[in-house]
């Protein structure tokens, strides 16, 4: 039987004074997790009042 473990991370702006999230930073994080065997399975927009400031990323990988 296959078994999985899960990891959830929140990606948000580095400062409360900006809403910008650098694409390069997201790609670096996603690529690093991919090298560790994690597969992205979902992204949830954590919007407030219709404005997106942060996202929750959920990953899984098969355990031995």
PDB file as gemmi writes it, atoms N, CA and C in Angstrom:
CRYST1    1.000    1.000    1.000  90.00  90.00  90.00 P 1                      
ATOM      1  N   UNK A   1       0.833  -1.171   0.000  1.00  0.00           N  
ATOM      2  CA  UNK A   1       0.000   0.000   0.000  1.00  0.00           C  
ATOM      3  C   UNK A   1       0.893   1.255   0.000  1.00  0.00           C  
ATOM      4  N   UNK A   2       0.572   2.215  -0.848  1.00  0.00           N  
ATOM      5  CA  UNK A   2       1.318   3.463  -0.901  1.00  0.00           C  
ATOM      6  C   UNK A   2       0.981   4.307   0.330  1.00  0.00           C  
ATOM      7  N   UNK A   3       2.004   5.009   0.822  1.00  0.00           N  
ATOM      8  CA  UNK A   3       1.829   5.934   1.936  1.00  0.00           C  
ATOM      9  C   UNK A   3       2.439   7.276   1.547  1.00  0.00           C  
ATOM     10  N   UNK A   4       1.824   8.333   2.006  1.00  0.00           N  
ATOM     11  CA  UNK A   4       2.279   9.672   1.672  1.00  0.00           C  
ATOM     12  C   UNK A   4       2.439  10.510   2.931  1.00  0.00           C  
ATOM     13  N   UNK A   5       3.309  11.502   2.823  1.00  0.00           N  
ATOM     14  CA  UNK A   5       3.394  12.535   3.841  1.00  0.00           C  
ATOM     15  C   UNK A   5       3.101  13.859   3.155  1.00  0.00           C  
ATOM     16  N   UNK A   6       2.663  14.831   3.934  1.00  0.00           N  
ATOM     17  CA  UNK A   6       2.229  16.108   3.377  1.00  0.00           C  
ATOM     18  C   UNK A   6       2.967  17.266   4.031  1.00  0.00           C  
ATOM     19  N   UNK A   7       3.129  18.333   3.259  1.00  0.00           N  
ATOM     20  CA  UNK A   7       3.770  19.552   3.743  1.00  0.00           C  
ATOM     21  C   UNK A   7       2.939  20.719   3.232  1.00  0.00           C  
ATOM     22  N   UNK A   8       2.708  21.688   4.087  1.00  0.00           N  
ATOM     23  CA  UNK A   8       1.976  22.885   3.699  1.00  0.00           C  
ATOM     24  C   UNK A   8       2.827  24.099   4.032  1.00  0.00           C  
ATOM     25  N   UNK A   9       2.957  25.011   3.069  1.00  0.00           N  
ATOM     26  CA  UNK A   9       3.709  26.241   3.293  1.00  0.00           C  
ATOM     27  C   UNK A   9       2.863  27.427   2.860  1.00  0.00           C  
ATOM     28  N   UNK A  10       3.117  28.559   3.482  1.00  0.00           N  
ATOM     29  CA  UNK A  10       2.433  29.797   3.120  1.00  0.00           C  
ATOM     30  C   UNK A  10       3.466  30.703   2.462  1.00  0.00           C  
ATOM     31  N   UNK A  11       3.128  31.218   1.294  1.00  0.00           N  
ATOM     32  CA  UNK A  11       3.991  32.169   0.599  1.00  0.00           C  
ATOM     33  C   UNK A  11       3.265  33.507   0.585  1.00  0.00           C  
ATOM     34  N   UNK A  12       3.923  34.508   1.158  1.00  0.00           N  
ATOM     35  CA  UNK A  12       3.324  35.833   1.292  1.00  0.00           C  
ATOM     36  C   UNK A  12       4.403  36.888   1.065  1.00  0.00           C  
ATOM     37  N   UNK A  13       4.003  38.144   0.881  1.00  0.00           N  
ATOM     38  CA  UNK A  13       4.997  39.206   0.722  1.00  0.00           C  
ATOM     39  C   UNK A  13       5.933  39.262   1.933  1.00  0.00           C  
ATOM     40  N   UNK A  14       7.156  39.728   1.705  1.00  0.00           N  
ATOM     41  CA  UNK A  14       8.142  39.827   2.785  1.00  0.00           C  
ATOM     42  C   UNK A  14       7.859  40.958   3.759  1.00  0.00           C  
ATOM     43  N   UNK A  15       6.975  41.840   3.393  1.00  0.00           N  
ATOM     44  CA  UNK A  15       6.691  43.010   4.213  1.00  0.00           C  
ATOM     45  C   UNK A  15       5.203  43.305   4.209  1.00  0.00           C  
ATOM     46  N   UNK A  16       4.707  43.841   5.288  1.00  0.00           N  
ATOM     47  CA  UNK A  16       3.292  44.207   5.320  1.00  0.00           C  
ATOM     48  C   UNK A  16       3.024  45.476   4.530  1.00  0.00           C  
ATOM     49  N   UNK A  17       4.085  46.124   4.037  1.00  0.00           N  
ATOM     50  CA  UNK A  17       3.938  47.368   3.297  1.00  0.00           C  
ATOM     51  C   UNK A  17       3.849  47.155   1.789  1.00  0.00           C  
ATOM     52  N   UNK A  18       3.965  45.897   1.359  1.00  0.00           N  
ATOM     53  CA  UNK A  18       3.877  45.617  -0.073  1.00  0.00           C  
ATOM     54  C   UNK A  18       3.041  44.365  -0.301  1.00  0.00           C  
ATOM     55  N   UNK A  19       2.399  44.294  -1.446  1.00  0.00           N  
ATOM     56  CA  UNK A  19       1.631  43.102  -1.806  1.00  0.00           C  
ATOM     57  C   UNK A  19       2.364  42.283  -2.851  1.00  0.00           C  
ATOM     58  N   UNK A  20       3.567  42.722  -3.232  1.00  0.00           N  
ATOM     59  CA  UNK A  20       4.318  42.042  -4.285  1.00  0.00           C  
ATOM     60  C   UNK A  20       5.002  40.784  -3.754  1.00  0.00           C  
ATOM     61  N   UNK A  21       4.827  39.701  -4.489  1.00  0.00           N  
ATOM     62  CA  UNK A  21       5.541  38.461  -4.214  1.00  0.00           C  
ATOM     63  C   UNK A  21       6.379  38.180  -5.456  1.00  0.00           C  
ATOM     64  N   UNK A  22       7.682  38.055  -5.293  1.00  0.00           N  
ATOM     65  CA  UNK A  22       8.560  37.860  -6.440  1.00  0.00           C  
ATOM     66  C   UNK A  22       8.403  36.441  -6.989  1.00  0.00           C  
ATOM     67  N   UNK A  23       8.140  36.348  -8.284  1.00  0.00           N  
ATOM     68  CA  UNK A  23       7.983  35.069  -8.959  1.00  0.00           C  
ATOM     69  C   UNK A  23       9.253  34.232  -8.814  1.00  0.00           C  
ATOM     70  N   UNK A  24      10.397  34.864  -8.885  1.00  0.00           N  
ATOM     71  CA  UNK A  24      11.666  34.146  -8.757  1.00  0.00           C  
ATOM     72  C   UNK A  24      11.778  33.448  -7.401  1.00  0.00           C  
ATOM     73  N   UNK A  25      11.291  34.093  -6.348  1.00  0.00           N  
ATOM     74  CA  UNK A  25      11.336  33.497  -5.013  1.00  0.00           C  
ATOM     75  C   UNK A  25      10.420  32.280  -4.925  1.00  0.00           C  
ATOM     76  N   UNK A  26       9.241  32.371  -5.542  1.00  0.00           N  
ATOM     77  CA  UNK A  26       8.308  31.241  -5.548  1.00  0.00           C  
ATOM     78  C   UNK A  26       8.919  30.082  -6.329  1.00  0.00           C  
ATOM     79  N   UNK A  27       9.476  30.370  -7.513  1.00  0.00           N  
ATOM     80  CA  UNK A  27      10.096  29.319  -8.324  1.00  0.00           C  
ATOM     81  C   UNK A  27      11.240  28.646  -7.581  1.00  0.00           C  
ATOM     82  N   UNK A  28      12.056  29.421  -6.885  1.00  0.00           N  
ATOM     83  CA  UNK A  28      13.173  28.853  -6.132  1.00  0.00           C  
ATOM     84  C   UNK A  28      12.662  27.896  -5.041  1.00  0.00           C  
ATOM     85  N   UNK A  29      11.628  28.305  -4.334  1.00  0.00           N  
ATOM     86  CA  UNK A  29      11.048  27.466  -3.284  1.00  0.00           C  
ATOM     87  C   UNK A  29      10.444  26.202  -3.872  1.00  0.00           C  
ATOM     88  N   UNK A  30       9.667  26.326  -4.949  1.00  0.00           N  
ATOM     89  CA  UNK A  30       9.031  25.172  -5.570  1.00  0.00           C  
ATOM     90  C   UNK A  30      10.071  24.202  -6.131  1.00  0.00           C  
ATOM     91  N   UNK A  31      11.112  24.723  -6.777  1.00  0.00           N  
ATOM     92  CA  UNK A  31      12.156  23.859  -7.324  1.00  0.00           C  
ATOM     93  C   UNK A  31      12.925  23.141  -6.224  1.00  0.00           C  
ATOM     94  N   UNK A  32      13.193  23.833  -5.130  1.00  0.00           N  
ATOM     95  CA  UNK A  32      13.891  23.208  -4.010  1.00  0.00           C  
ATOM     96  C   UNK A  32      13.067  22.057  -3.431  1.00  0.00           C  
ATOM     97  N   UNK A  33      11.779  22.281  -3.229  1.00  0.00           N  
ATOM     98  CA  UNK A  33      10.911  21.222  -2.715  1.00  0.00           C  
ATOM     99  C   UNK A  33      10.800  20.072  -3.713  1.00  0.00           C  
ATOM    100  N   UNK A  34      10.751  20.371  -5.002  1.00  0.00           N  
ATOM    101  CA  UNK A  34      10.710  19.329  -6.023  1.00  0.00           C  
ATOM    102  C   UNK A  34      11.950  18.442  -5.993  1.00  0.00           C  
ATOM    103  N   UNK A  35      13.117  19.053  -5.780  1.00  0.00           N  
ATOM    104  CA  UNK A  35      14.362  18.290  -5.673  1.00  0.00           C  
ATOM    105  C   UNK A  35      14.344  17.360  -4.453  1.00  0.00           C  
ATOM    106  N   UNK A  36      13.572  17.742  -3.435  1.00  0.00           N  
ATOM    107  CA  UNK A  36      13.453  16.922  -2.231  1.00  0.00           C  
ATOM    108  C   UNK A  36      12.378  15.839  -2.372  1.00  0.00           C  
ATOM    109  N   UNK A  37      11.731  15.806  -3.541  1.00  0.00           N  
ATOM    110  CA  UNK A  37      10.729  14.773  -3.792  1.00  0.00           C  
ATOM    111  C   UNK A  37       9.293  15.182  -3.530  1.00  0.00           C  
ATOM    112  N   UNK A  38       9.081  16.442  -3.179  1.00  0.00           N  
ATOM    113  CA  UNK A  38       7.722  16.920  -2.919  1.00  0.00           C  
ATOM    114  C   UNK A  38       7.020  17.260  -4.234  1.00  0.00           C  
ATOM    115  N   UNK A  39       5.749  16.893  -4.333  1.00  0.00           N  
ATOM    116  CA  UNK A  39       4.914  17.192  -5.503  1.00  0.00           C  
ATOM    117  C   UNK A  39       3.813  18.158  -5.071  1.00  0.00           C  
ATOM    118  N   UNK A  40       3.671  19.264  -5.804  1.00  0.00           N  
ATOM    119  CA  UNK A  40       2.626  20.240  -5.512  1.00  0.00           C  
ATOM    120  C   UNK A  40       1.269  19.647  -5.854  1.00  0.00           C  
ATOM    121  N   UNK A  41       0.334  19.666  -4.906  1.00  0.00           N  
ATOM    122  CA  UNK A  41      -0.987  19.099  -5.162  1.00  0.00           C  
ATOM    123  C   UNK A  41      -2.100  20.135  -5.112  1.00  0.00           C  
ATOM    124  N   UNK A  42      -1.866  21.281  -4.436  1.00  0.00           N  
ATOM    125  CA  UNK A  42      -2.897  22.314  -4.443  1.00  0.00           C  
ATOM    126  C   UNK A  42      -2.328  23.661  -4.026  1.00  0.00           C  
ATOM    127  N   UNK A  43      -3.003  24.712  -4.476  1.00  0.00           N  
ATOM    128  CA  UNK A  43      -2.681  26.083  -4.081  1.00  0.00           C  
ATOM    129  C   UNK A  43      -3.990  26.741  -3.675  1.00  0.00           C  
ATOM    130  N   UNK A  44      -3.986  27.358  -2.504  1.00  0.00           N  
ATOM    131  CA  UNK A  44      -5.184  28.042  -2.027  1.00  0.00           C  
ATOM    132  C   UNK A  44      -4.880  29.524  -1.871  1.00  0.00           C  
ATOM    133  N   UNK A  45      -5.712  30.341  -2.475  1.00  0.00           N  
ATOM    134  CA  UNK A  45      -5.597  31.793  -2.355  1.00  0.00           C  
ATOM    135  C   UNK A  45      -6.166  32.192  -0.999  1.00  0.00           C  
ATOM    136  N   UNK A  46      -5.379  32.858  -0.186  1.00  0.00           N  
ATOM    137  CA  UNK A  46      -5.834  33.295   1.136  1.00  0.00           C  
ATOM    138  C   UNK A  46      -6.243  34.762   1.070  1.00  0.00           C  
ATOM    139  N   UNK A  47      -7.174  35.059   0.170  1.00  0.00           N  
ATOM    140  CA  UNK A  47      -7.565  36.445  -0.070  1.00  0.00           C  
ATOM    141  C   UNK A  47      -8.377  37.013   1.093  1.00  0.00           C  
ATOM    142  N   UNK A  48      -8.227  38.327   1.247  1.00  0.00           N  
ATOM    143  CA  UNK A  48      -9.008  39.064   2.232  1.00  0.00           C  
ATOM    144  C   UNK A  48      -9.763  40.140   1.478  1.00  0.00           C  
ATOM    145  N   UNK A  49     -11.056  40.108   1.570  1.00  0.00           N  
ATOM    146  CA  UNK A  49     -11.896  41.102   0.891  1.00  0.00           C  
ATOM    147  C   UNK A  49     -11.641  41.136  -0.606  1.00  0.00           C  
ATOM    148  N   UNK A  50     -11.341  39.965  -1.189  1.00  0.00           N  
ATOM    149  CA  UNK A  50     -11.141  39.873  -2.623  1.00  0.00           C  
ATOM    150  C   UNK A  50      -9.756  40.248  -3.104  1.00  0.00           C  
ATOM    151  N   UNK A  51      -8.846  40.592  -2.191  1.00  0.00           N  
ATOM    152  CA  UNK A  51      -7.488  40.959  -2.563  1.00  0.00           C  
ATOM    153  C   UNK A  51      -6.533  39.859  -2.135  1.00  0.00           C  
ATOM    154  N   UNK A  52      -5.750  39.352  -3.068  1.00  0.00           N  
ATOM    155  CA  UNK A  52      -4.816  38.260  -2.785  1.00  0.00           C  
ATOM    156  C   UNK A  52      -3.503  38.808  -2.255  1.00  0.00           C  
ATOM    157  N   UNK A  53      -3.139  38.379  -1.051  1.00  0.00           N  
ATOM    158  CA  UNK A  53      -1.863  38.768  -0.462  1.00  0.00           C  
ATOM    159  C   UNK A  53      -0.967  37.579  -0.189  1.00  0.00           C  
ATOM    160  N   UNK A  54      -1.567  36.400  -0.046  1.00  0.00           N  
ATOM    161  CA  UNK A  54      -0.749  35.228   0.263  1.00  0.00           C  
ATOM    162  C   UNK A  54      -1.447  33.966  -0.230  1.00  0.00           C  
ATOM    163  N   UNK A  55      -0.646  32.900  -0.316  1.00  0.00           N  
ATOM    164  CA  UNK A  55      -1.145  31.636  -0.848  1.00  0.00           C  
ATOM    165  C   UNK A  55      -0.641  30.486   0.009  1.00  0.00           C  
ATOM    166  N   UNK A  56      -1.463  29.462   0.154  1.00  0.00           N  
ATOM    167  CA  UNK A  56      -1.099  28.251   0.870  1.00  0.00           C  
ATOM    168  C   UNK A  56      -0.835  27.166  -0.164  1.00  0.00           C  
ATOM    169  N   UNK A  57       0.365  26.597  -0.152  1.00  0.00           N  
ATOM    170  CA  UNK A  57       0.768  25.544  -1.087  1.00  0.00           C  
ATOM    171  C   UNK A  57       0.829  24.227  -0.324  1.00  0.00           C  
ATOM    172  N   UNK A  58       0.211  23.180  -0.869  1.00  0.00           N  
ATOM    173  CA  UNK A  58       0.235  21.863  -0.243  1.00  0.00           C  
ATOM    174  C   UNK A  58       0.960  20.890  -1.161  1.00  0.00           C  
ATOM    175  N   UNK A  59       1.877  20.130  -0.577  1.00  0.00           N  
ATOM    176  CA  UNK A  59       2.707  19.176  -1.295  1.00  0.00           C  
ATOM    177  C   UNK A  59       2.535  17.798  -0.693  1.00  0.00           C  
ATOM    178  N   UNK A  60       2.866  16.761  -1.485  1.00  0.00           N  
ATOM    179  CA  UNK A  60       2.908  15.401  -0.952  1.00  0.00           C  
ATOM    180  C   UNK A  60       4.105  14.678  -1.547  1.00  0.00           C  
ATOM    181  N   UNK A  61       4.554  13.670  -0.815  1.00  0.00           N  
ATOM    182  CA  UNK A  61       5.585  12.767  -1.354  1.00  0.00           C  
ATOM    183  C   UNK A  61       5.361  11.389  -0.726  1.00  0.00           C  
ATOM    184  N   UNK A  62       5.731  10.405  -1.492  1.00  0.00           N  
ATOM    185  CA  UNK A  62       5.552   9.032  -1.040  1.00  0.00           C  
ATOM    186  C   UNK A  62       6.606   8.700   0.015  1.00  0.00           C  
ATOM    187  N   UNK A  63       6.166   8.031   1.076  1.00  0.00           N  
ATOM    188  CA  UNK A  63       7.095   7.588   2.120  1.00  0.00           C  
ATOM    189  C   UNK A  63       7.522   6.156   1.830  1.00  0.00           C  
ATOM    190  N   UNK A  64       8.619   5.779   2.397  1.00  0.00           N  
ATOM    191  CA  UNK A  64       9.149   4.426   2.180  1.00  0.00           C  
ATOM    192  C   UNK A  64       8.444   3.405   3.032  1.00  0.00           C  
TER     193      UNK A  64                                                      
END                                                                             
